[in-house]
Amino acid sequence: MSQKTVRLTMAQAVARFLTMQKTEIDGEIVPIFGGVFAIFGHGNVAGIGEALHGVKDVLPTYRAQNEQGMANAAIAYAKASFRRRFMACTSSIGPGALNMVTAAALAHVNRLPVLLLPGDVFANRAPDPVLQQVEDWGDGSVTANDCFKPVSRYFDRITRPEQIMPALRRAMQVLTDPAECGPVTLSLCQDVQAEAFDYPESFFAERIWGVRRPMPDGDEFANAAAALIRAKKPVIIAGGGVLYSQATAALRTFAERYGVPVLETQAGKSSLPHDHDLNMGSVGVTGTSASNALAEEADVVLAIGTRLQDFTTGSWALFKNDGLKIIGLNVQPFDAQKHRALPLVADARAGLEALNAALTGWQADADWTDKAKAGKDDWLTAADNATATTNAELPSDAQVIGAVQRARENSVLVCAAGGLPGELHKLWKAKGPGSYHMEYGFSTMGYEIAGGLGVKLARPDADVVVMVGDGSYMMMNSEIASSIMLGAKLTIVLLDNAGYGCINRLQMATGGANFNNLLKDTHHVTLPGIDFAAHAASMGAVSRKVASISELETALQETETTDRTTVIVIDTDPLITTDEGGHWWDVAVPEVSVRTEVSAARDAYIAALKAQRAD
């Protein structure tokens, strides 16, 4: 049977295919790809570059400044869209491609969709070695893009134009699958990008991708429900899967109906409004005193959409009840069964709705619920004290957070690595789903500004506030220029503590000497006098440096209506953190040292290890 075909280059086929992938959001059919970030080079400019030009009116192409930055922005776009929409990124071969590998790992760890389209070597090998080609004299098939394999959910190298058809279909399956979701890398040989093929027109038919919601298995559900019915001191740990499944309403119903306190991971924060009686706030290493006190006593933990990483579990030393049962409600079996959990493999919303219907008549002990609410009241008092305004010359991170909260309480807060995530996890008062945007799965320094750009592109009407330390800012700040170019206004609050303050505190806590983290403790001839406000202004931002918390609040209020990205700089104390809350974290201390401080820290470390659960 003959098929109608259309002759296109492989790159043109990629571009046309992407334009025809759709999804439905709030009753409206919209493109599932929000656009393509591109930095062109010899490995993609003639192929993908020309193809994207041909569809620029329906699939926008955005010019970035750094390949890692643009991939970070694309990943943030997907996170801010609750994985319902996502973006593609294309680069040349060599350093351009490898700059995206860190971002690929970020997406892999955080289970976030992004399509990466790096250029590659010539499939025909006629001009080898080409510019930027990595050669392996023991394996002629190796290219630099092999580095993407361990950090991609799906990887393919396209060496013939017709191979793109099964590859793109498989890519879309992975990008939209709630369990497999993560980065896809299609490595595009540069000569093949330009080769033509007679593609069947059916390949370019519009496809509307929905949200798959796997229902619980009957036996797994029965075991989970029975464990909950026996529970006297249950808690819920809400992970990012609650948000991605759009299960926040079901979570609220469950918590209220059965009196179960909710503890939030970094990815799950904003699953419930911060002022909900049963939202105990953050859990684990950066947890509130309210959450962690409950976690220590809990007999059943309903872990929803979380991968239970060490910051959530206090390196598996947080839970102290010998009879603890964990129920892993997760769409991914790998996560659902961690630490001998009772697996409940299902979509978070579907699983919660089924439990809501099945547990009628059961209730957590009233004393347990009352204890949770009292603990939250105590925590809120401590948090308010930590974030209160001050006249200190060098305010703490918490005091800066308080100023931002008071001035921009309805914003979407974006942050990533360093000390700020811990303080924000404890202290930021998230109002609605997605109002707290933290990349802490891979803890990627430099994500913040690019991530803010991605959030703004996904949610153009939102007031996006980025909080970033000077260390992260120095690693990646160039997407400020991209935000100016795109008219995507961000408010960036830059906390300057003159170095890597977070890791300096960890160094001190493990007995180490202050060494190579704060600028003053580095090997140097002279210290750089960095004018961050002037630097930001040079990229087109509105910028100023403030000298106090009150000036910061005023600046945040005055710049709320500016027409472009604003950067506000404030000096902060590198040593002060919020004492209340928190939990031990397993960071190995040297067994042998000539320094008495390290030996003392080792003794404390060995004692703390005794609280870890073996399985």
Salt bridges, closest charged atoms under 4 A:
ASP57 OD1 - LYS56 NZ 3.85
ASP120 OD2 - ARG157 NE 2.85
ASP146 OD1 - LYS149 NZ 3.32
ASP146 OD1 - ARG157 NH2 3.05
GLU162 OE2 - ARG160 NH2 2.68
ASP177 OD2 - ARG212 NH1 2.40
GLU180 OE1 - ARG170 NH2 2.75
ASP198 OD1 - ARG7 NH1 3.16
GLU206 OE1 - LYS22 NZ 2.91
GLU256 OE2 - ARG252 NE 3.09
GLU256 OE2 - HIS276 NE2 2.73
GLU297 OE1 - LYS233 NZ 2.98
GLU297 OE2 - LYS371 NZ 2.04
ASP335 OD1 - ARG111 NH2 2.82
ASP335 OD1 - LYS338 NZ 2.89
ASP347 OD2 - ARG213 NH1 3.08
GLU353 OE2 - ARG349 NE 3.89
ASP384 OD1 - LYS429 NZ 3.29
GLU409 OE1 - LYS431 NZ 3.74
ASP463 OD1 - ARG408 NH1 3.08
ASP521 OD1 - LYS520 NZ 3.29
GLU553 OE2 - ARG406 NH2 2.91
GLU558 OE1 - ARG544 NH1 3.01
ASP563 OD1 - ARG564 NH1 3.50
ASP571 OD2 - LYS545 NZ 3.07
GLU591 OE1 - ARG602 NH2 3.91
GLU597 OE1 - ARG595 NH2 3.51
ASP615 OD2 - ARG340 NH1 3.17
